[in-house]
């Protein structure tokens, strides 16, 4: 048996090639220990088509980092090439398989003692290897599957011509942080990547409400105002521009016949952002970006293709945590629904859900009373103060008993949204907070609850009679 060992950016990989030509990827971990220096007997084939046999191995470098290539063939001589792309200084790898159109997927072998967590139908998740003491996280455009066998576990990452992204670290936050760093390293850079303008989505509002909504959106501090192509006009576009905001346009499939037709919409309405409909492919996005580089594109899709193009992924407030597993925080555009009958607690909770990402307000902002409008203004102002951390920080997913918690960790600070129930308590277990430091309530300014430290890694948030959510800041 022949072994090929790779150690790069803190990742240790072992390829084993048997006498019959079967190749297995038996190690993908951050550790080189005695246990890692040998493979698992009878390891799973690297790709899930067992008829492939090893042909060639390549190891090259470019300005971005190292590239490992494995070529296999079948009985007809057809070749399948799997490429492992490293980025300098990041403990993550993008894996792409090209060649035969058969059902191909990467297979990673683990010791039997593992804990597996999957999200979004298996397209994202992590494996905690209890034997090795590390966590492997993955993102794929297709659903992954973990197969428990007698003496091992096998993670199958289907590719079907796409990519999967894998990272390793000591814990889940670290592993997903490396995925975020990788996405940023390959992302198309625009001015919007740092500006992180706030959106108002008026695309579903009747045209007669638009003048009032445009005025209120500008008043609370929004930067983009989105309208559907069926409702936008030169006059509406001029009104948006006159308010100090940039027009954004939600496209329909009928608008997407070609990149030229989309660019014509952008030019006509001076749009700085477009939202592609479901069914519009990434090839259309590529053509649009080639013609208009600074246009910000949004999509209901998520994945490596969207991340690389700098596209924003639309998320609802109740799904923002899962969206942070898939996309960098600044590429998650979280919609905050505003209803005229919402009380202060409901409105604050909806705003807080979106604040650690890109903010997108929608609904009858014009019907809010003075107190409600003031609360929205406050949230937008706070978001703009912390958006530098959103653009550069890494997502964290602390464990929370009694509620939910997620946030952004920058070099010096942690911003955490904690959500629970009125009068309830949420106990949050987190790490990286400076010993003995207390939490600062960033939003809402008027908070009836209390926040206290139980220990250096545990905090308790007790909500009052008019709060169920809070945005906190800790020093690191």
N, C-alpha and C positions, 0 to 999 in steps of 0.2 A: 504494500500500500504506500502511495506517495502522499506527502503532506505539504501544503503550501500555507505558510503563516504570514499574515499581514498585520502590522501594528501601525496605526495612523490616527492622529488626533485623539488619542486615548481610546480608540476602538481596536479590539483584537479579534481578528477573523482567522478561521482555520478551514481550508478546503481539503477534503480527503478524496483521493482518486483511487478507486479499487482496481484490481487486476482486469476486470471486465470493462473498465472504462466508465463506470458509474461515478459521478462526482457528487459529493455531499458538502454542504456548508454546515459544519458541526459546531462551530463556535462563532458567536457574534456578541461580544461582551466588552465591558470596560476593564476587565481584569486579566492579568496573565499570572495565574496561580498554578500550583501543581496539578489541580483538577482540570485546568484548561489546556494542559500540554498534551492531552490525548483526546481523541474523538470518541463519540458514542458508537459502540459496535453496532453494525447494521444500520447506520444513519439513513435518514430519509434522503432520496435524491434531491439535488438542489432545486430542480424544477419538477413540477408534478407530472410531467410526461416521462414515465420510467423508461421509454425506449431510446432516450438520448444518451449519447456517449461523448466523453471528453475528447476534444480535438486540439485546442490551443489555449494559451494563457498569455495575457499582455499586462504590462504594468508601466504606465506613462504618467507624465506630469504636464500641466499647462499653468498659465498664470493664476487660475482659480484654485488648483489643487491637484490631487492624485486621481487617476482613473484606472480602475482594475477591470479588465475584460476577460470573460470566459466564453469560449466558443465550443458549442457542442453540435453533433450531427446525428441524424437518424439513419435508418437502413437504406434510405434513398440517396443519401449524401447531402440532403438539405441542411443548411446551417441555421443555428439559433444562437444569437449573441446576447449575453447578459452583461450590462455595464454598471459598475458601481462608481458613482461620482462623489468624491470627497470635495469639501470646500475647506481651505486652509483655516485651521484653528477652531473648527466646529465639529462636535462629536455626533455627527449625523451623516447619513449616506442616502443619496437618491439612487434607486435601482430601476433600470429599464431593460426590458427584454424585447428583442426584435428578431424577426425571422418568420418561422412557420406560424400560420394562423390558428394552430391548435390551441386548446385551453392550456395556457402556460401560467404558472404562478410560482413565486419564490417560496421555498420551504426552509424554515429555520428550526433546528432541533434543540430542545431544552431538556435538562434533567426532569425527572418526574415531579419533584417538589416545586410547583409553580402556582401562582395565583393570577388569574386572567380577568381583566375588566375590558368590556367592549362598549362602545358608544356608536350612535348613528348607524345602527344596523350592521355593525362590524367593520365599517369603513375607517374607524379610528379606535385606538385602545392601547392598553399596555399589558405587559407580562412581567410580573414580579418573580424573579428567579430566586427562590429562598436559599438554594444551595450556594449560588454564587454571590448573593447579597447585592443584586443590582436590578434595575428596571429597564426593560426595552419597550419603547413606545413606537407606534407605527401610524401612518396615515396612508390611505390608499383610495383610489377612485372607485374601487370595487370592494365588496364585502369580504373580509378575512374570516378564516375559520381556524379554531384551535382544536386539534385532535389529540385526545389523551390516549396514549398507548401504554403497554405494560410497564416499560422501564423508561419512558420518555414522553415528552409532549412535542407536538409538531405544529408550528404556526404556518398556515398556508395563506400567502398574500397574493391573490389573483391579480394579474396585470392586464391581460387581454389587450396588449399593445400600449398600455399606459405606464405610469410610473408608480412606485411606492416610495415612501420616505420613512427611514428607520433611524432611531437615535437610542443611545444608552446613557444611563447615569445612575447615581446612587439612589435616587428616588424619582417619583413620577413628575414632580414639578421640574426637576432638573432635566429629565428626558424631554418633556414637552417644551421646555425652554430652548433646548438645542434644536428642536424642530422649528421653532419660531425664528431662531437666529439663522438657520439655513434658508428659510423662506425669504427673509429680508436680504440675505446675501445674493440671491438670484433674482430678486424683484426688480422690475422696471422702476427706475427712480423718476419722480416728478416733483414739482413744487408742492403738490398736494400731500406728498408723503410726510411732510413735516408740518404743513399748515393745519391739516385736519379740520377743515371747515365744518360747521354744524349745518345740517339739512332740515328743511321743512318739506314734507311730502304732501302736496295738495292735489296730487294726480287723480284722486277719487272724489274730490269735492265738486259739487255743481258749479258751473262757471260763474253764477251770480254771487257766490261766496268768495271768489278769488280776491277781489279788491280789499275786502276787510282782512282776509287771511294774510295777504302780502304785507299789509301794514303792521299787523301784530307780529308776524314772523320776524320782520326787520327790527321791531321794537325790542323783542327779547334777545336779539343777538344772532339770529341765523345768518349763514353766509350763502347757502344755496336754497333756491325755491324750485321744487319739482312740479311740473305740469305734464299731463298726458298729451300726446301729439294731437288727439282729437279735440282738445280744448285750448291748446296754445295758439296764439296769434301774435302778429307783430306788435299789437297794442299791449297784450299781456306781457310779452317779453320786455317791452320798453318800460312798463310799470315796475317789473321786477328789478331791472337795471337802475331805474330811478330811485328805488328804495335803498340802494347800496348792496343788493344781493346779486348773485350770479344765477341766470336761468339754468335749470336742469330739466331734462326731457325724458319721460318714460316712453319708450318706443313700443310699437305693436309689430307683430310679425309682418304685416303689410308694409311697414316702413323699412324692412330689412332685406329687401330684394338684392341689394348690393351695397358695398362700402360707399360708393358714390352717392347713393340715395340717402344714406345715413349722414354722410358729411354735408350734404345739402341742407338737411334738417339742422345740423349743428350751426352751419353758417347763417341760415335764415333767422334762427332765433338766438344766435350768439350764445349757444349753450356751452357751459363749462363741464357739464356732466351729462351722461346718458345712462339709462337703465335698460339693459337688453332684456327682451322677453324670453321666456322658456322656449327652447328650440333653436335659439340663435347660437351657432357654434363658435368655438374659439378662433377658427380661421377668419371669421368675419371681424372679430375683435382685433386680430393681427393686422388686417387690412386697414381698419379704421385708425389704429395707433400709428401705422406707418405714415398715414396722411396727416394725422393731427395728434402729435405726440403728447401734448399737455391735456388732452381730454381725459377726464376721469370716467371710467366705465364701471357700472355696477351690474350685478348679476344675482339671480337667485341660486346659482350653482356655487359649489365650493370645491376646492381641490388644488393640486399643485399647479395645474394649468392656469387657473385664475390667480393664484398667488404670484406666479412668475410674471404675469402681465400687470401686476399692481391693481387688479380689479377688486372692487369692494364687494363683500358678500353680505346680502341682506339677511337680517335675523330679527325675530320677534323677541320681546323681553323675556319670555319664558324659555327661550332656547339659546340665550346668549352664552351660557356656560359651555354648552356643547360646541358652539361656533368658535370659541376660543381654543378648542383643541385642534381645529382645522385651519384656522387663519390667524395671522398676526393681529394683535388688538386693533391696530390702526386700519386694518382692512375689514374689520367687522362693523357693519353699519346697522346699529340696533334701533329698531323702531319703538318709539315711546308713544302709545296711544293716549290721547287727551280727550276725555269726554266731559261734557258740561256738567254732568251730575256727579262727577267724582269728588269725594271729599279730600281734605288736605292729605290724610294718610295715604290714600290710594294713589293720588297724584305724585307724592314724594317717592313712593315705592317704585312706580313706573319710571320716574326720572333716574333714580339711583341705579336701576338695572342697566341702563344704557351708558352711564357716565364713565366706566372704565374702558369703553370702546369709542367708536365714532357715534355721535348722537344724531338721531333722526326723529324729529317731532312730527306727529300727524294727528289730524282730528280737528275739532272745533275750538281752536285756540282763541278765536274771536268771541266766544261765549263765556270764557272764564271770567270770574269776578276779579276784583282788584287783588285780593289775597292770592288767588290761584295764579294769576299772571305774574305776580311778584315772585312766587315760588319757582316758576319756570325760568324767569330771568336769573334768579340766584343760581339755579342748577347749571345753566349755560355758562355763567360767569365762572363758577368753580371748575367746570369742565375745561374751559379755556386756560385756566391756570395750571391744570395738571396734564394737559395734552402732550407736553414734551415727554412726560413719563410714559404716556400711552404710546407715543411714537417710537420710543427707544427701550421701554421696559419689557419684562418677560411676564407672561401670565402665571398666576399661582392658583392652586385649587385646594385650599386647606379643608380639612375635615371639619364638619359642623354638625353638632347634635342639637336638634330642635329647630333647624332652619337650613339656610344655604349661605355659602360664602365663596367669593372668588375675587380676584383683584390683579393688580400689576405691581411688580417689584422692580424698582429702578436701582441705581447704584447706592443711593443714600436713603431712599424712602420706600415704604410699602403703602399702596392705596388699596383698600379692601371694602367691597360692598358686602354688607351682612343683612340678610333678609329673614324675617321670621313672622310672628303673629303679634297682634296688639296685646300688650301685657305679658308676652311670653319671654323666654330666655333662650339665647343661642350660645352654646359653648363652642368656641373655635380653637382648633389646635393648629398652630402655625409655627414656623421657624424663621430664623433670620432677623427677628426683632431685637433691637439693642436691649441688653439686660437692664431691667429696672425702668425702662421708658414707659410712658403712658400713651394712650391713644388720644389723638386729637379728632374731634368730630368736625368734618369738613362740610357735610350737608346732611340734613337741613340745619340751618343756623339755630333754629329753635327746636331743641330735641329734649323730650321729656324723660327719656330713659337714662340709664347709667352704663358706663363701660369700665370694667375693672380687670386687673391681672389676677388670675388664679395662680399661675406660675410663669416661669420665663417663656414657656411655649404654649400657654393656654390663656385665653381671654374669655370673659363672660360679658355678653351684651344683654341687658335687661331692658325691654321696651316698655314705655309708659302707655298711658291710655289713648294716645293719639299718634303713635308711631309703630311701624312694623318694619322699617328699613333704615339703614344709616350708612354713610360713606365715611370711612375712617382713614387716618394717616398715622403711620408708625415710622420711627427712625430706625435705620439699619446700622 
